[in-house]
Amino acid sequence: MNNIKIRNYGYSEFYERQIEALNLREKDLIPGRVVEVHKEQYKIVTEFGEKSAKLKGSIFYNGDINNIYPAVGDFVLVKNNPYGEDIIYIVLDRKSKFSRMDSFYGTEQVVATNFDYVFVITSLNHDFNIRRMERYITSAWQSGAIPVIVLTKADLCDDYSEYVESIEKIALGIKIVAVSSVTREGIEDLSEYIKPSKTIVFLGSSGVGKSSLVNAMALEDVMKVNSIREDDSKGRHTTTHRQLIMLKNGAMIIDTPGMRELGVWNVEEGLDVSFSDIEEFESRCKFRDCNHKSEPGCAVREAIENGELSKERWESYVKLKKEAKFAMWKESEKNRIELKKGSKKKYKKEELNVSLDLVESGWSYSEVSKDTKLNKSIIAREMRKRLNLKSKDQIK
């Protein structure tokens, strides 16, 4: 089997060992990498070059909710069809992945896989939002790859030192690079990541200059570039689907459509790294089960009061923790089956507590109701009870 072409796309022993362990009956399956996804249509690269592909129906459409479907960056086993579309049989285990919560279905949505670096991108204009960056950084650490923060449009900012300082406070141990796709400032500083067979995934909102950055890194126009609205720096979607782009030097970039809101999905490990400063404060609390509200000897409240920890960063951490908890509940196979069947059983205490936590973190009753399938009136009633209890505790 000639795997030279697929090796150029990052195929390694990590995937070869999986294939050997499978002991496949189908001896004519070959490895490929997914480079584009359009709903249920795929574009892949194999030893035969770039091909269109579709899923093997009996494997992927059998009603099993645990089926893993291909995403951009995945390595798959396919049956070559010299006369038409290849057939995808197996998705190999991933070495890294970036997921978010599908806001409509409340399920995991895999955005990209098998990358080495995550470029968390924001622009030096009105789009800059430190709380949104915390979300991206948390997801980047959770992915299993190495995060790099890229601040774009440096040519439009006379002095970006304050931006860098604010990022440094939340991006512990992450390299920060300010770049300009116009003047090429900072592009050379990214060269250590732009290596043959290495994959970089871009994460950022619309209008932050992801497509322009791809072109600057590629030294050619490989992506269409759109303008932004001057009044608020909001971007227009240039990338409309996820795709993997091979540069001339053999490095690969996975570009994703801009996401202004990022619903986190199971980021417990990423939270531990992104908010390691808060984890340190929590470890100093007098009581192990400290809720950081009214307990004596709370190191977190002390850090907020003396300015070591900003109240905004703490609130962002709490909100992400609650969303992560909610995502883990959603991931439960039992609950997913119950939601799918539209079970009308009496709500569980766990479901209710998660719902109330989300309301407290800023979600509307409608949003929570849609995701948990609990009636809005029930959530509102129980929320009033919780608030009343808190008021009584404060009086005491």
Secondary structure as a PSIPRED ss2 file (coil, helix, strand):
# PSIPRED VFORMAT (PSIPRED V4.0)

   1 M C   1.000  0.000  0.000
   2 N C   1.000  0.000  0.000
   3 N C   1.000  0.000  0.000
   4 I H   0.000  1.000  0.000
   5 K H   0.000  1.000  0.000
   6 I H   0.000  1.000  0.000
   7 R H   0.000  1.000  0.000
   8 N H   0.000  1.000  0.000
   9 Y C   1.000  0.000  0.000
  10 G C   1.000  0.000  0.000
  11 Y C   1.000  0.000  0.000
  12 S C   1.000  0.000  0.000
  13 E H   0.000  1.000  0.000
  14 F H   0.000  1.000  0.000
  15 Y H   0.000  1.000  0.000
  16 E H   0.000  1.000  0.000
  17 R H   0.000  1.000  0.000
  18 Q H   0.000  1.000  0.000
  19 I H   0.000  1.000  0.000
  20 E H   0.000  1.000  0.000
  21 A H   0.000  1.000  0.000
  22 L H   0.000  1.000  0.000
  23 N C   1.000  0.000  0.000
  24 L C   1.000  0.000  0.000
  25 R C   1.000  0.000  0.000
  26 E C   1.000  0.000  0.000
  27 K C   1.000  0.000  0.000
  28 D C   1.000  0.000  0.000
  29 L E   0.000  0.000  1.000
  30 I E   0.000  0.000  1.000
  31 P E   0.000  0.000  1.000
  32 G E   0.000  0.000  1.000
  33 R E   0.000  0.000  1.000
  34 V E   0.000  0.000  1.000
  35 V E   0.000  0.000  1.000
  36 E E   0.000  0.000  1.000
  37 V E   0.000  0.000  1.000
  38 H E   0.000  0.000  1.000
  39 K C   1.000  0.000  0.000
  40 E C   1.000  0.000  0.000
  41 Q E   0.000  0.000  1.000
  42 Y E   0.000  0.000  1.000
  43 K E   0.000  0.000  1.000
  44 I E   0.000  0.000  1.000
  45 V E   0.000  0.000  1.000
  46 T E   0.000  0.000  1.000
  47 E C   1.000  0.000  0.000
  48 F C   1.000  0.000  0.000
  49 G E   0.000  0.000  1.000
  50 E E   0.000  0.000  1.000
  51 K E   0.000  0.000  1.000
  52 S E   0.000  0.000  1.000
  53 A E   0.000  0.000  1.000
  54 K E   0.000  0.000  1.000
  55 L E   0.000  0.000  1.000
  56 K C   1.000  0.000  0.000
  57 G H   0.000  1.000  0.000
  58 S H   0.000  1.000  0.000
  59 I H   0.000  1.000  0.000
  60 F H   0.000  1.000  0.000
  61 Y C   1.000  0.000  0.000
  62 N C   1.000  0.000  0.000
  63 G C   1.000  0.000  0.000
  64 D C   1.000  0.000  0.000
  65 I C   1.000  0.000  0.000
  66 N C   1.000  0.000  0.000
  67 N C   1.000  0.000  0.000
  68 I C   1.000  0.000  0.000
  69 Y C   1.000  0.000  0.000
  70 P C   1.000  0.000  0.000
  71 A C   1.000  0.000  0.000
  72 V C   1.000  0.000  0.000
  73 G C   1.000  0.000  0.000
  74 D C   1.000  0.000  0.000
  75 F E   0.000  0.000  1.000
  76 V E   0.000  0.000  1.000
  77 L E   0.000  0.000  1.000
  78 V E   0.000  0.000  1.000
  79 K E   0.000  0.000  1.000
  80 N C   1.000  0.000  0.000
  81 N C   1.000  0.000  0.000
  82 P C   1.000  0.000  0.000
  83 Y C   1.000  0.000  0.000
  84 G C   1.000  0.000  0.000
  85 E C   1.000  0.000  0.000
  86 D E   0.000  0.000  1.000
  87 I E   0.000  0.000  1.000
  88 I E   0.000  0.000  1.000
  89 Y E   0.000  0.000  1.000
  90 I E   0.000  0.000  1.000
  91 V E   0.000  0.000  1.000
  92 L C   1.000  0.000  0.000
  93 D C   1.000  0.000  0.000
  94 R C   1.000  0.000  0.000
  95 K C   1.000  0.000  0.000
  96 S C   1.000  0.000  0.000
  97 K E   0.000  0.000  1.000
  98 F E   0.000  0.000  1.000
  99 S E   0.000  0.000  1.000
 100 R E   0.000  0.000  1.000
 101 M E   0.000  0.000  1.000
 102 D C   1.000  0.000  0.000
 103 S C   1.000  0.000  0.000
 104 F C   1.000  0.000  0.000
 105 Y C   1.000  0.000  0.000
 106 G C   1.000  0.000  0.000
 107 T C   1.000  0.000  0.000
 108 E E   0.000  0.000  1.000
 109 Q E   0.000  0.000  1.000
 110 V E   0.000  0.000  1.000
 111 V E   0.000  0.000  1.000
 112 A E   0.000  0.000  1.000
 113 T E   0.000  0.000  1.000
 114 N C   1.000  0.000  0.000
 115 F C   1.000  0.000  0.000
 116 D C   1.000  0.000  0.000
 117 Y E   0.000  0.000  1.000
 118 V E   0.000  0.000  1.000
 119 F E   0.000  0.000  1.000
 120 V E   0.000  0.000  1.000
 121 I E   0.000  0.000  1.000
 122 T E   0.000  0.000  1.000
 123 S E   0.000  0.000  1.000
 124 L C   1.000  0.000  0.000
 125 N C   1.000  0.000  0.000
 126 H C   1.000  0.000  0.000
 127 D C   1.000  0.000  0.000
 128 F C   1.000  0.000  0.000
 129 N C   1.000  0.000  0.000
 130 I H   0.000  1.000  0.000
 131 R H   0.000  1.000  0.000
 132 R H   0.000  1.000  0.000
 133 M H   0.000  1.000  0.000
 134 E H   0.000  1.000  0.000
 135 R H   0.000  1.000  0.000
 136 Y H   0.000  1.000  0.000
 137 I H   0.000  1.000  0.000
 138 T H   0.000  1.000  0.000
 139 S H   0.000  1.000  0.000
 140 A H   0.000  1.000  0.000
 141 W H   0.000  1.000  0.000
 142 Q H   0.000  1.000  0.000
 143 S H   0.000  1.000  0.000
 144 G C   1.000  0.000  0.000
 145 A C   1.000  0.000  0.000
 146 I E   0.000  0.000  1.000
 147 P E   0.000  0.000  1.000
 148 V E   0.000  0.000  1.000
 149 I E   0.000  0.000  1.000
 150 V E   0.000  0.000  1.000
 151 L E   0.000  0.000  1.000
 152 T E   0.000  0.000  1.000
 153 K C   1.000  0.000  0.000
 154 A H   0.000  1.000  0.000
 155 D H   0.000  1.000  0.000
 156 L H   0.000  1.000  0.000
 157 C C   1.000  0.000  0.000
 158 D C   1.000  0.000  0.000
 159 D C   1.000  0.000  0.000
 160 Y C   1.000  0.000  0.000
 161 S H   0.000  1.000  0.000
 162 E H   0.000  1.000  0.000
 163 Y H   0.000  1.000  0.000
 164 V H   0.000  1.000  0.000
 165 E H   0.000  1.000  0.000
 166 S H   0.000  1.000  0.000
 167 I H   0.000  1.000  0.000
 168 E H   0.000  1.000  0.000
 169 K H   0.000  1.000  0.000
 170 I H   0.000  1.000  0.000
 171 A C   1.000  0.000  0.000
 172 L C   1.000  0.000  0.000
 173 G C   1.000  0.000  0.000
 174 I C   1.000  0.000  0.000
 175 K E   0.000  0.000  1.000
 176 I E   0.000  0.000  1.000
 177 V E   0.000  0.000  1.000
 178 A E   0.000  0.000  1.000
 179 V C   1.000  0.000  0.000
 180 S C   1.000  0.000  0.000
 181 S C   1.000  0.000  0.000
 182 V C   1.000  0.000  0.000
 183 T C   1.000  0.000  0.000
 184 R C   1.000  0.000  0.000
 185 E C   1.000  0.000  0.000
 186 G C   1.000  0.000  0.000
 187 I H   0.000  1.000  0.000
 188 E H   0.000  1.000  0.000
 189 D H   0.000  1.000  0.000
 190 L H   0.000  1.000  0.000
 191 S C   1.000  0.000  0.000
 192 E C   1.000  0.000  0.000
 193 Y C   1.000  0.000  0.000
 194 I C   1.000  0.000  0.000
 195 K C   1.000  0.000  0.000
 196 P C   1.000  0.000  0.000
 197 S C   1.000  0.000  0.000
 198 K C   1.000  0.000  0.000
 199 T E   0.000  0.000  1.000
 200 I E   0.000  0.000  1.000
 201 V E   0.000  0.000  1.000
 202 F E   0.000  0.000  1.000
 203 L E   0.000  0.000  1.000
 204 G C   1.000  0.000  0.000
 205 S C   1.000  0.000  0.000
 206 S C   1.000  0.000  0.000
 207 G C   1.000  0.000  0.000
 208 V C   1.000  0.000  0.000
 209 G C   1.000  0.000  0.000
 210 K H   0.000  1.000  0.000
 211 S H   0.000  1.000  0.000
 212 S H   0.000  1.000  0.000
 213 L H   0.000  1.000  0.000
 214 V H   0.000  1.000  0.000
 215 N H   0.000  1.000  0.000
 216 A H   0.000  1.000  0.000
 217 M H   0.000  1.000  0.000
 218 A H   0.000  1.000  0.000
 219 L C   1.000  0.000  0.000
 220 E C   1.000  0.000  0.000
 221 D C   1.000  0.000  0.000
 222 V C   1.000  0.000  0.000
 223 M C   1.000  0.000  0.000
 224 K C   1.000  0.000  0.000
 225 V C   1.000  0.000  0.000
 226 N C   1.000  0.000  0.000
 227 S C   1.000  0.000  0.000
 228 I E   0.000  0.000  1.000
 229 R C   1.000  0.000  0.000
 230 E C   1.000  0.000  0.000
 231 D C   1.000  0.000  0.000
 232 D C   1.000  0.000  0.000
 233 S C   1.000  0.000  0.000
 234 K C   1.000  0.000  0.000
 235 G E   0.000  0.000  1.000
 236 R C   1.000  0.000  0.000
 237 H C   1.000  0.000  0.000
 238 T C   1.000  0.000  0.000
 239 T C   1.000  0.000  0.000
 240 T C   1.000  0.000  0.000
 241 H C   1.000  0.000  0.000
 242 R C   1.000  0.000  0.000
 243 Q E   0.000  0.000  1.000
 244 L E   0.000  0.000  1.000
 245 I E   0.000  0.000  1.000
 246 M E   0.000  0.000  1.000
 247 L C   1.000  0.000  0.000
 248 K C   1.000  0.000  0.000
 249 N C   1.000  0.000  0.000
 250 G C   1.000  0.000  0.000
 251 A C   1.000  0.000  0.000
 252 M E   0.000  0.000  1.000
 253 I E   0.000  0.000  1.000
 254 I E   0.000  0.000  1.000
 255 D E   0.000  0.000  1.000
 256 T C   1.000  0.000  0.000
 257 P C   1.000  0.000  0.000
 258 G C   1.000  0.000  0.000
 259 M C   1.000  0.000  0.000
 260 R C   1.000  0.000  0.000
 261 E C   1.000  0.000  0.000
 262 L C   1.000  0.000  0.000
 263 G C   1.000  0.000  0.000
 264 V C   1.000  0.000  0.000
 265 W C   1.000  0.000  0.000
 266 N C   1.000  0.000  0.000
 267 V C   1.000  0.000  0.000
 268 E H   0.000  1.000  0.000
 269 E H   0.000  1.000  0.000
 270 G H   0.000  1.000  0.000
 271 L H   0.000  1.000  0.000
 272 D H   0.000  1.000  0.000
 273 V H   0.000  1.000  0.000
 274 S H   0.000  1.000  0.000
 275 F C   1.000  0.000  0.000
 276 S H   0.000  1.000  0.000
 277 D H   0.000  1.000  0.000
 278 I H   0.000  1.000  0.000
 279 E H   0.000  1.000  0.000
 280 E H   0.000  1.000  0.000
 281 F H   0.000  1.000  0.000
 282 E H   0.000  1.000  0.000
 283 S H   0.000  1.000  0.000
 284 R C   1.000  0.000  0.000
 285 C C   1.000  0.000  0.000
 286 K C   1.000  0.000  0.000
 287 F C   1.000  0.000  0.000
 288 R C   1.000  0.000  0.000
 289 D C   1.000  0.000  0.000
 290 C C   1.000  0.000  0.000
 291 N C   1.000  0.000  0.000
 292 H C   1.000  0.000  0.000
 293 K C   1.000  0.000  0.000
 294 S C   1.000  0.000  0.000
 295 E C   1.000  0.000  0.000
 296 P C   1.000  0.000  0.000
 297 G C   1.000  0.000  0.000
 298 C C   1.000  0.000  0.000
 299 A H   0.000  1.000  0.000
 300 V H   0.000  1.000  0.000
 301 R H   0.000  1.000  0.000
 302 E H   0.000  1.000  0.000
 303 A H   0.000  1.000  0.000
 304 I H   0.000  1.000  0.000
 305 E H   0.000  1.000  0.000
 306 N C   1.000  0.000  0.000
 307 G C   1.000  0.000  0.000
 308 E C   1.000  0.000  0.000
 309 L C   1.000  0.000  0.000
 310 S C   1.000  0.000  0.000
 311 K H   0.000  1.000  0.000
 312 E H   0.000  1.000  0.000
 313 R H   0.000  1.000  0.000
 314 W H   0.000  1.000  0.000
 315 E H   0.000  1.000  0.000
 316 S H   0.000  1.000  0.000
 317 Y H   0.000  1.000  0.000
 318 V H   0.000  1.000  0.000
 319 K H   0.000  1.000  0.000
 320 L H   0.000  1.000  0.000
 321 K H   0.000  1.000  0.000
 322 K H   0.000  1.000  0.000
 323 E H   0.000  1.000  0.000
 324 A H   0.000  1.000  0.000
 325 K H   0.000  1.000  0.000
 326 F H   0.000  1.000  0.000
 327 A H   0.000  1.000  0.000
 328 M H   0.000  1.000  0.000
 329 W H   0.000  1.000  0.000
 330 K H   0.000  1.000  0.000
 331 E H   0.000  1.000  0.000
 332 S C   1.000  0.000  0.000
 333 E H   0.000  1.000  0.000
 334 K H   0.000  1.000  0.000
 335 N H   0.000  1.000  0.000
 336 R H   0.000  1.000  0.000
 337 I H   0.000  1.000  0.000
 338 E H   0.000  1.000  0.000
 339 L H   0.000  1.000  0.000
 340 K H   0.000  1.000  0.000
 341 K H   0.000  1.000  0.000
 342 G C   1.000  0.000  0.000
 343 S C   1.000  0.000  0.000
 344 K C   1.000  0.000  0.000
 345 K C   1.000  0.000  0.000
 346 K C   1.000  0.000  0.000
 347 Y C   1.000  0.000  0.000
 348 K C   1.000  0.000  0.000
 349 K H   0.000  1.000  0.000
 350 E H   0.000  1.000  0.000
 351 E H   0.000  1.000  0.000
 352 L H   0.000  1.000  0.000
 353 N H   0.000  1.000  0.000
 354 V H   0.000  1.000  0.000
 355 S H   0.000  1.000  0.000
 356 L H   0.000  1.000  0.000
 357 D H   0.000  1.000  0.000
 358 L H   0.000  1.000  0.000
 359 V H   0.000  1.000  0.000
 360 E H   0.000  1.000  0.000
 361 S C   1.000  0.000  0.000
 362 G C   1.000  0.000  0.000
 363 W C   1.000  0.000  0.000
 364 S C   1.000  0.000  0.000
 365 Y H   0.000  1.000  0.000
 366 S H   0.000  1.000  0.000
 367 E H   0.000  1.000  0.000
 368 V H   0.000  1.000  0.000
 369 S H   0.000  1.000  0.000
 370 K H   0.000  1.000  0.000
 371 D H   0.000  1.000  0.000
 372 T H   0.000  1.000  0.000
 373 K C   1.000  0.000  0.000
 374 L C   1.000  0.000  0.000
 375 N C   1.000  0.000  0.000
 376 K H   0.000  1.000  0.000
 377 S H   0.000  1.000  0.000
 378 I H   0.000  1.000  0.000
 379 I H   0.000  1.000  0.000
 380 A H   0.000  1.000  0.000
 381 R H   0.000  1.000  0.000
 382 E H   0.000  1.000  0.000
 383 M H   0.000  1.000  0.000
 384 R H   0.000  1.000  0.000
 385 K H   0.000  1.000  0.000
 386 R H   0.000  1.000  0.000
 387 L H   0.000  1.000  0.000
 388 N H   0.000  1.000  0.000
 389 L H   0.000  1.000  0.000
 390 K H   0.000  1.000  0.000
 391 S H   0.000  1.000  0.000
 392 K H   0.000  1.000  0.000
 393 D H   0.000  1.000  0.000
 394 Q H   0.000  1.000  0.000
 395 I H   0.000  1.000  0.000
 396 K C   1.000  0.000  0.000
